[in-house]
Amino acid sequence: MTPLEILVALAIAVGIAGIIVPVLPGTILVLGAILVWALDIGTSTAWAVLGVSAVLLVGGSVVKYLVPGRRLKASGVPTRTLLAGGLLAFAGFFVVPVIGMFIGFVLGVYLAERARVGGALAWPSTKGALHAVATSILIELVAAFLAAVVWAAGVAAT
């Protein structure tokens, strides 16, 4: 492997980590790293790898909103509940770095649902919202892993 390929691999790994812990724009970082590699290599294989990776990543980004969104609508969780979770996740990130984001999200969703449906029904609604968010992250993660595999195959082919 060339030094550039090692840097691209590291950038892809950081991008995947950014999907799991949403501090960095993971999908954009993965795609950007593959773009840098394709620009450096410049062969038709490299451009094909970039194209397939872009389709996977963009497709994953679209699907990550469609699938969980349908589940949330079916379970009756409103958008404002997720907004409350997002706001407390943002605040939690600064109060307790990194893990505070997850704690803040769960707390925000729970409090919003408790205010909306009452104490007894708040936890099932919160679990539904958390399941939808976890599904969204998993979809984006699978797309990034597939793009990384396509890139690795492209490196082997060039």
Secondary structure by P-SEA (a helix, b strand, c coil): ccaaaaaaaaaaaaaaaaaaccccaaaaaaaaaaaaaaaaaccaaaaaaaaaaaaaaaaaaaaaacaaaaaaaaacccaaaaaaaaaaaaaaaaaccaaaaaaaaaaaaaaaaaaaccccaaaaaaaaaaaaaaaaaaaaaaaaaaaaaaaaaaaaac
